[in-house]
């Protein structure tokens, strides 16, 4: 499991800490991994989706 942590320094604004956090996540490749997993479709899900679209076309 990938993790990205950023400690907020004393007197540091939330915006700058958030900017560092986003940069760290981008570097670690966490966002791209999440997007890749969002689009993953199992074969069962794919078959179900195709069957539903076929039923819609028949009507």
PDB file of N, CA, C and O in Angstrom, chain B, residues numbered from 101:
ATOM      1  N   UNK B 101       0.839  -1.180   0.000  1.00  0.00           N
ATOM      2  CA  UNK B 101       0.000   0.000   0.000  1.00  0.00           C
ATOM      3  C   UNK B 101       0.881   1.239   0.000  1.00  0.00           C
ATOM      4  O   UNK B 101       1.835   1.341   0.772  1.00  0.00           O
ATOM      5  N   UNK B 102       0.550   2.171  -0.872  1.00  0.00           N
ATOM      6  CA  UNK B 102       1.306   3.410  -0.962  1.00  0.00           C
ATOM      7  C   UNK B 102       0.731   4.420   0.017  1.00  0.00           C
ATOM      8  O   UNK B 102      -0.485   4.525   0.178  1.00  0.00           O
ATOM      9  N   UNK B 103       1.618   5.158   0.668  1.00  0.00           N
ATOM     10  CA  UNK B 103       1.158   6.217   1.554  1.00  0.00           C
ATOM     11  C   UNK B 103       1.941   7.485   1.282  1.00  0.00           C
ATOM     12  O   UNK B 103       3.099   7.436   0.868  1.00  0.00           O
ATOM     13  N   UNK B 104       1.317   8.593   1.512  1.00  0.00           N
ATOM     14  CA  UNK B 104       1.971   9.889   1.388  1.00  0.00           C
ATOM     15  C   UNK B 104       1.562  10.711   2.597  1.00  0.00           C
ATOM     16  O   UNK B 104       0.376  10.940   2.833  1.00  0.00           O
ATOM     17  N   UNK B 105       2.534  11.143   3.345  1.00  0.00           N
ATOM     18  CA  UNK B 105       2.262  11.925   4.543  1.00  0.00           C
ATOM     19  C   UNK B 105       3.013  13.239   4.471  1.00  0.00           C
ATOM     20  O   UNK B 105       4.133  13.305   3.964  1.00  0.00           O
ATOM     21  N   UNK B 106       2.386  14.279   4.984  1.00  0.00           N
ATOM     22  CA  UNK B 106       3.014  15.587   5.052  1.00  0.00           C
ATOM     23  C   UNK B 106       2.712  16.158   6.420  1.00  0.00           C
ATOM     24  O   UNK B 106       1.554  16.249   6.825  1.00  0.00           O
ATOM     25  N   UNK B 107       3.768  16.547   7.136  1.00  0.00           N
ATOM     26  CA  UNK B 107       3.574  17.183   8.431  1.00  0.00           C
ATOM     27  C   UNK B 107       3.467  18.685   8.217  1.00  0.00           C
ATOM     28  O   UNK B 107       4.262  19.280   7.489  1.00  0.00           O
ATOM     29  N   UNK B 108       2.488  19.280   8.851  1.00  0.00           N
ATOM     30  CA  UNK B 108       2.302  20.724   8.758  1.00  0.00           C
ATOM     31  C   UNK B 108       3.221  21.370   9.780  1.00  0.00           C
ATOM     32  O   UNK B 108       3.112  21.129  10.983  1.00  0.00           O
ATOM     33  N   UNK B 109       4.125  22.192   9.277  1.00  0.00           N
ATOM     34  CA  UNK B 109       5.081  22.876  10.152  1.00  0.00           C
ATOM     35  C   UNK B 109       4.402  24.023  10.894  1.00  0.00           C
ATOM     36  O   UNK B 109       3.370  24.532  10.456  1.00  0.00           O
ATOM     37  N   UNK B 110       4.984  24.423  12.012  1.00  0.00           N
ATOM     38  CA  UNK B 110       4.430  25.531  12.796  1.00  0.00           C
ATOM     39  C   UNK B 110       4.460  26.807  11.961  1.00  0.00           C
ATOM     40  O   UNK B 110       5.488  27.162  11.385  1.00  0.00           O
ATOM     41  N   UNK B 111       3.343  27.476  11.906  1.00  0.00           N
ATOM     42  CA  UNK B 111       3.256  28.722  11.164  1.00  0.00           C
ATOM     43  C   UNK B 111       3.046  28.542   9.670  1.00  0.00           C
ATOM     44  O   UNK B 111       2.974  29.527   8.935  1.00  0.00           O
ATOM     45  N   UNK B 112       2.948  27.307   9.210  1.00  0.00           N
ATOM     46  CA  UNK B 112       2.747  27.037   7.777  1.00  0.00           C
ATOM     47  C   UNK B 112       1.252  27.065   7.462  1.00  0.00           C
ATOM     48  O   UNK B 112       0.431  26.571   8.236  1.00  0.00           O
ATOM     49  N   UNK B 113       0.920  27.643   6.329  1.00  0.00           N
ATOM     50  CA  UNK B 113      -0.491  27.702   5.956  1.00  0.00           C
ATOM     51  C   UNK B 113      -0.954  26.338   5.443  1.00  0.00           C
ATOM     52  O   UNK B 113      -0.160  25.525   4.970  1.00  0.00           O
ATOM     53  N   UNK B 114      -2.239  26.121   5.551  1.00  0.00           N
ATOM     54  CA  UNK B 114      -2.834  24.865   5.077  1.00  0.00           C
ATOM     55  C   UNK B 114      -2.646  24.743   3.571  1.00  0.00           C
ATOM     56  O   UNK B 114      -2.419  23.647   3.059  1.00  0.00           O
ATOM     57  N   UNK B 115      -2.739  25.865   2.861  1.00  0.00           N
ATOM     58  CA  UNK B 115      -2.610  25.848   1.400  1.00  0.00           C
ATOM     59  C   UNK B 115      -1.248  25.330   0.959  1.00  0.00           C
ATOM     60  O   UNK B 115      -1.154  24.530   0.028  1.00  0.00           O
ATOM     61  N   UNK B 116      -0.196  25.786   1.628  1.00  0.00           N
ATOM     62  CA  UNK B 116       1.147  25.331   1.233  1.00  0.00           C
ATOM     63  C   UNK B 116       1.360  23.867   1.601  1.00  0.00           C
ATOM     64  O   UNK B 116       2.030  23.138   0.869  1.00  0.00           O
ATOM     65  N   UNK B 117       0.794  23.427   2.731  1.00  0.00           N
ATOM     66  CA  UNK B 117       0.898  22.016   3.118  1.00  0.00           C
ATOM     67  C   UNK B 117       0.135  21.147   2.125  1.00  0.00           C
ATOM     68  O   UNK B 117       0.590  20.063   1.762  1.00  0.00           O
ATOM     69  N   UNK B 118      -1.028  21.628   1.688  1.00  0.00           N
ATOM     70  CA  UNK B 118      -1.817  20.891   0.711  1.00  0.00           C
ATOM     71  C   UNK B 118      -1.086  20.809  -0.618  1.00  0.00           C
ATOM     72  O   UNK B 118      -1.141  19.783  -1.295  1.00  0.00           O
ATOM     73  N   UNK B 119      -0.410  21.872  -0.992  1.00  0.00           N
ATOM     74  CA  UNK B 119       0.366  21.896  -2.231  1.00  0.00           C
ATOM     75  C   UNK B 119       1.504  20.866  -2.173  1.00  0.00           C
ATOM     76  O   UNK B 119       1.756  20.151  -3.142  1.00  0.00           O
ATOM     77  N   UNK B 120       2.184  20.804  -1.022  1.00  0.00           N
ATOM     78  CA  UNK B 120       3.258  19.810  -0.855  1.00  0.00           C
ATOM     79  C   UNK B 120       2.693  18.395  -0.904  1.00  0.00           C
ATOM     80  O   UNK B 120       3.302  17.495  -1.482  1.00  0.00           O
ATOM     81  N   UNK B 121       1.521  18.204  -0.294  1.00  0.00           N
ATOM     82  CA  UNK B 121       0.872  16.892  -0.277  1.00  0.00           C
ATOM     83  C   UNK B 121       0.519  16.446  -1.687  1.00  0.00           C
ATOM     84  O   UNK B 121       0.783  15.304  -2.062  1.00  0.00           O
ATOM     85  N   UNK B 122      -0.076  17.342  -2.473  1.00  0.00           N
ATOM     86  CA  UNK B 122      -0.442  17.017  -3.847  1.00  0.00           C
ATOM     87  C   UNK B 122       0.786  16.664  -4.672  1.00  0.00           C
ATOM     88  O   UNK B 122       0.757  15.732  -5.476  1.00  0.00           O
ATOM     89  N   UNK B 123       1.860  17.408  -4.470  1.00  0.00           N
ATOM     90  CA  UNK B 123       3.098  17.153  -5.205  1.00  0.00           C
ATOM     91  C   UNK B 123       3.665  15.780  -4.839  1.00  0.00           C
ATOM     92  O   UNK B 123       4.163  15.056  -5.701  1.00  0.00           O
ATOM     93  N   UNK B 124       3.584  15.434  -3.558  1.00  0.00           N
ATOM     94  CA  UNK B 124       4.095  14.149  -3.088  1.00  0.00           C
ATOM     95  C   UNK B 124       3.274  12.985  -3.651  1.00  0.00           C
ATOM     96  O   UNK B 124       3.829  11.955  -4.036  1.00  0.00           O
ATOM     97  N   UNK B 125       1.965  13.155  -3.695  1.00  0.00           N
ATOM     98  CA  UNK B 125       1.081  12.130  -4.249  1.00  0.00           C
ATOM     99  C   UNK B 125       1.365  11.944  -5.731  1.00  0.00           C
ATOM    100  O   UNK B 125       1.424  10.815  -6.218  1.00  0.00           O
ATOM    101  N   UNK B 126       1.540  13.047  -6.448  1.00  0.00           N
ATOM    102  CA  UNK B 126       1.830  12.990  -7.881  1.00  0.00           C
ATOM    103  C   UNK B 126       3.134  12.240  -8.133  1.00  0.00           C
ATOM    104  O   UNK B 126       3.217  11.412  -9.040  1.00  0.00           O
ATOM    105  N   UNK B 127       4.148  12.536  -7.325  1.00  0.00           N
ATOM    106  CA  UNK B 127       5.455  11.896  -7.484  1.00  0.00           C
ATOM    107  C   UNK B 127       5.385  10.394  -7.197  1.00  0.00           C
ATOM    108  O   UNK B 127       6.054   9.598  -7.857  1.00  0.00           O
ATOM    109  N   UNK B 128       4.578  10.017  -6.216  1.00  0.00           N
ATOM    110  CA  UNK B 128       4.467   8.612  -5.829  1.00  0.00           C
ATOM    111  C   UNK B 128       3.617   7.814  -6.809  1.00  0.00           C
ATOM    112  O   UNK B 128       3.643   6.584  -6.789  1.00  0.00           O
ATOM    113  N   UNK B 129       2.861   8.500  -7.669  1.00  0.00           N
ATOM    114  CA  UNK B 129       2.039   7.804  -8.652  1.00  0.00           C
ATOM    115  C   UNK B 129       0.733   7.273  -8.092  1.00  0.00           C
ATOM    116  O   UNK B 129       0.123   6.378  -8.676  1.00  0.00           O
ATOM    117  N   UNK B 130       0.306   7.812  -6.975  1.00  0.00           N
ATOM    118  CA  UNK B 130      -0.905   7.326  -6.327  1.00  0.00           C
ATOM    119  C   UNK B 130      -2.144   7.692  -7.140  1.00  0.00           C
ATOM    120  O   UNK B 130      -3.044   6.867  -7.297  1.00  0.00           O
ATOM    121  N   UNK B 131      -2.198   8.916  -7.657  1.00  0.00           N
ATOM    122  CA  UNK B 131      -3.365   9.337  -8.434  1.00  0.00           C
ATOM    123  C   UNK B 131      -3.538   8.506  -9.694  1.00  0.00           C
ATOM    124  O   UNK B 131      -4.653   8.109 -10.034  1.00  0.00           O
ATOM    125  N   UNK B 132      -2.439   8.244 -10.386  1.00  0.00           N
ATOM    126  CA  UNK B 132      -2.543   7.445 -11.606  1.00  0.00           C
ATOM    127  C   UNK B 132      -2.997   6.020 -11.290  1.00  0.00           C
ATOM    128  O   UNK B 132      -3.726   5.410 -12.073  1.00  0.00           O
ATOM    129  N   UNK B 133      -2.569   5.496 -10.157  1.00  0.00           N
ATOM    130  CA  UNK B 133      -2.994   4.154  -9.735  1.00  0.00           C
ATOM    131  C   UNK B 133      -4.487   4.133  -9.432  1.00  0.00           C
ATOM    132  O   UNK B 133      -5.182   3.182  -9.790  1.00  0.00           O
ATOM    133  N   UNK B 134      -4.979   5.170  -8.776  1.00  0.00           N
ATOM    134  CA  UNK B 134      -6.406   5.248  -8.450  1.00  0.00           C
ATOM    135  C   UNK B 134      -7.223   5.319  -9.721  1.00  0.00           C
ATOM    136  O   UNK B 134      -8.230   4.624  -9.852  1.00  0.00           O
ATOM    137  N   UNK B 135      -6.802   6.155 -10.665  1.00  0.00           N
ATOM    138  CA  UNK B 135      -7.528   6.288 -11.928  1.00  0.00           C
ATOM    139  C   UNK B 135      -7.517   4.976 -12.704  1.00  0.00           C
ATOM    140  O   UNK B 135      -8.517   4.614 -13.324  1.00  0.00           O
ATOM    141  N   UNK B 136      -6.397   4.263 -12.672  1.00  0.00           N
ATOM    142  CA  UNK B 136      -6.302   2.984 -13.381  1.00  0.00           C
ATOM    143  C   UNK B 136      -7.262   1.967 -12.771  1.00  0.00           C
ATOM    144  O   UNK B 136      -7.900   1.202 -13.494  1.00  0.00           O
ATOM    145  N   UNK B 137      -7.364   1.957 -11.461  1.00  0.00           N
ATOM    146  CA  UNK B 137      -8.253   1.005 -10.787  1.00  0.00           C
ATOM    147  C   UNK B 137      -9.721   1.381 -10.944  1.00  0.00           C
ATOM    148  O   UNK B 137     -10.588   0.506 -10.931  1.00  0.00           O
ATOM    149  N   UNK B 138     -10.011   2.676 -11.091  1.00  0.00           N
ATOM    150  CA  UNK B 138     -11.394   3.098 -11.304  1.00  0.00           C
ATOM    151  C   UNK B 138     -11.939   2.533 -12.602  1.00  0.00           C
ATOM    152  O   UNK B 138     -13.105   2.146 -12.678  1.00  0.00           O
ATOM    153  N   UNK B 139     -11.097   2.486 -13.623  1.00  0.00           N
ATOM    154  CA  UNK B 139     -11.546   2.063 -14.934  1.00  0.00           C
ATOM    155  C   UNK B 139     -11.551   0.551 -15.104  1.00  0.00           C
ATOM    156  O   UNK B 139     -12.067   0.053 -16.104  1.00  0.00           O
ATOM    157  N   UNK B 140     -10.990  -0.193 -14.154  1.00  0.00           N
ATOM    158  CA  UNK B 140     -10.928  -1.642 -14.289  1.00  0.00           C
ATOM    159  C   UNK B 140     -12.331  -2.223 -14.224  1.00  0.00           C
ATOM    160  O   UNK B 140     -13.126  -1.863 -13.356  1.00  0.00           O
ATOM    161  N   UNK B 141     -12.625  -3.123 -15.150  1.00  0.00           N
ATOM    162  CA  UNK B 141     -13.938  -3.751 -15.201  1.00  0.00           C
ATOM    163  C   UNK B 141     -13.734  -5.266 -15.289  1.00  0.00           C
ATOM    164  O   UNK B 141     -13.039  -5.749 -16.182  1.00  0.00           O
ATOM    165  N   UNK B 142     -14.334  -6.004 -14.372  1.00  0.00           N
ATOM    166  CA  UNK B 142     -14.193  -7.452 -14.400  1.00  0.00           C
ATOM    167  C   UNK B 142     -14.957  -8.010 -15.590  1.00  0.00           C
ATOM    168  O   UNK B 142     -15.805  -7.327 -16.164  1.00  0.00           O
ATOM    169  N   UNK B 143     -14.661  -9.234 -15.955  1.00  0.00           N
ATOM    170  CA  UNK B 143     -15.332  -9.851 -17.100  1.00  0.00           C
ATOM    171  C   UNK B 143     -16.822 -10.031 -16.835  1.00  0.00           C
ATOM    172  O   UNK B 143     -17.634  -9.919 -17.754  1.00  0.00           O
ATOM    173  N   UNK B 144     -17.187 -10.309 -15.586  1.00  0.00           N
ATOM    174  CA  UNK B 144     -18.600 -10.470 -15.242  1.00  0.00           C
ATOM    175  C   UNK B 144     -19.343  -9.145 -15.405  1.00  0.00           C
ATOM    176  O   UNK B 144     -20.459  -9.115 -15.922  1.00  0.00           O
ATOM    177  N   UNK B 145     -18.718  -8.047 -14.961  1.00  0.00           N
ATOM    178  CA  UNK B 145     -19.334  -6.734 -15.094  1.00  0.00           C
ATOM    179  C   UNK B 145     -19.462  -6.347 -16.571  1.00  0.00           C
ATOM    180  O   UNK B 145     -20.461  -5.757 -16.983  1.00  0.00           O
ATOM    181  N   UNK B 146     -18.454  -6.684 -17.347  1.00  0.00           N
ATOM    182  CA  UNK B 146     -18.459  -6.365 -18.769  1.00  0.00           C
ATOM    183  C   UNK B 146     -19.595  -7.113 -19.476  1.00  0.00           C
ATOM    184  O   UNK B 146     -20.297  -6.536 -20.307  1.00  0.00           O
ATOM    185  N   UNK B 147     -19.773  -8.391 -19.147  1.00  0.00           N
ATOM    186  CA  UNK B 147     -20.823  -9.202 -19.763  1.00  0.00           C
ATOM    187  C   UNK B 147     -22.199  -8.665 -19.377  1.00  0.00           C
ATOM    188  O   UNK B 147     -23.102  -8.610 -20.211  1.00  0.00           O
ATOM    189  N   UNK B 148     -22.356  -8.273 -18.122  1.00  0.00           N
ATOM    190  CA  UNK B 148     -23.631  -7.740 -17.657  1.00  0.00           C
ATOM    191  C   UNK B 148     -23.967  -6.443 -18.391  1.00  0.00           C
ATOM    192  O   UNK B 148     -25.108  -6.245 -18.810  1.00  0.00           O
ATOM    193  N   UNK B 149     -22.973  -5.556 -18.548  1.00  0.00           N
ATOM    194  CA  UNK B 149     -23.189  -4.296 -19.240  1.00  0.00           C
ATOM    195  C   UNK B 149     -23.557  -4.528 -20.699  1.00  0.00           C
ATOM    196  O   UNK B 149     -24.444  -3.858 -21.229  1.00  0.00           O
ATOM    197  N   UNK B 150     -22.885  -5.468 -21.350  1.00  0.00           N
ATOM    198  CA  UNK B 150     -23.180  -5.770 -22.750  1.00  0.00           C
ATOM    199  C   UNK B 150     -24.574  -6.371 -22.901  1.00  0.00           C
ATOM    200  O   UNK B 150     -25.266  -6.066 -23.873  1.00  0.00           O
ATOM    201  N   UNK B 151     -25.004  -7.221 -21.962  1.00  0.00           N
ATOM    202  CA  UNK B 151     -26.333  -7.813 -22.016  1.00  0.00           C
ATOM    203  C   UNK B 151     -27.410  -6.743 -21.840  1.00  0.00           C
ATOM    204  O   UNK B 151     -28.445  -6.783 -22.506  1.00  0.00           O
ATOM    205  N   UNK B 152     -27.168  -5.803 -20.956  1.00  0.00           N
ATOM    206  CA  UNK B 152     -28.129  -4.722 -20.753  1.00  0.00           C
ATOM    207  C   UNK B 152     -28.254  -3.855 -22.000  1.00  0.00           C
ATOM    208  O   UNK B 152     -29.362  -3.475 -22.379  1.00  0.00           O
ATOM    209  N   UNK B 153     -27.147  -3.543 -22.632  1.00  0.00           N
ATOM    210  CA  UNK B 153     -27.215  -2.714 -23.842  1.00  0.00           C
ATOM    211  C   UNK B 153     -27.879  -3.481 -24.976  1.00  0.00           C
ATOM    212  O   UNK B 153     -28.558  -2.878 -25.807  1.00  0.00           O
ATOM    213  N   UNK B 154     -27.699  -4.793 -25.031  1.00  0.00           N
ATOM    214  CA  UNK B 154     -28.355  -5.612 -26.062  1.00  0.00           C
ATOM    215  C   UNK B 154     -29.861  -5.616 -25.843  1.00  0.00           C
ATOM    216  O   UNK B 154     -30.625  -5.545 -26.806  1.00  0.00           O
ATOM    217  N   UNK B 155     -30.300  -5.697 -24.583  1.00  0.00           N
ATOM    218  CA  UNK B 155     -31.735  -5.667 -24.288  1.00  0.00           C
ATOM    219  C   UNK B 155     -32.332  -4.322 -24.688  1.00  0.00           C
ATOM    220  O   UNK B 155     -33.459  -4.268 -25.181  1.00  0.00           O
ATOM    221  N   UNK B 156     -31.593  -3.241 -24.483  1.00  0.00           N
ATOM    222  CA  UNK B 156     -32.079  -1.916 -24.860  1.00  0.00           C
ATOM    223  C   UNK B 156     -32.215  -1.803 -26.383  1.00  0.00           C
ATOM    224  O   UNK B 156     -33.162  -1.187 -26.873  1.00  0.00           O
ATOM    225  N   UNK B 157     -31.289  -2.387 -27.126  1.00  0.00           N
ATOM    226  CA  UNK B 157     -31.321  -2.323 -28.591  1.00  0.00           C
ATOM    227  C   UNK B 157     -32.490  -3.123 -29.155  1.00  0.00           C
ATOM    228  O   UNK B 157     -33.043  -2.757 -30.192  1.00  0.00           O
ATOM    229  N   UNK B 158     -32.877  -4.222 -28.480  1.00  0.00           N
ATOM    230  CA  UNK B 158     -33.957  -5.082 -28.983  1.00  0.00           C
ATOM    231  C   UNK B 158     -35.305  -4.403 -28.936  1.00  0.00           C
ATOM    232  O   UNK B 158     -36.165  -4.690 -29.768  1.00  0.00           O
ATOM    233  N   UNK B 159     -35.511  -3.522 -27.998  1.00  0.00           N
ATOM    234  CA  UNK B 159     -36.819  -2.878 -27.803  1.00  0.00           C
ATOM    235  C   UNK B 159     -37.166  -1.986 -28.915  1.00  0.00           C
ATOM    236  O   UNK B 159     -38.231  -1.370 -28.903  1.00  0.00           O
TER     237      UNK B 159
END
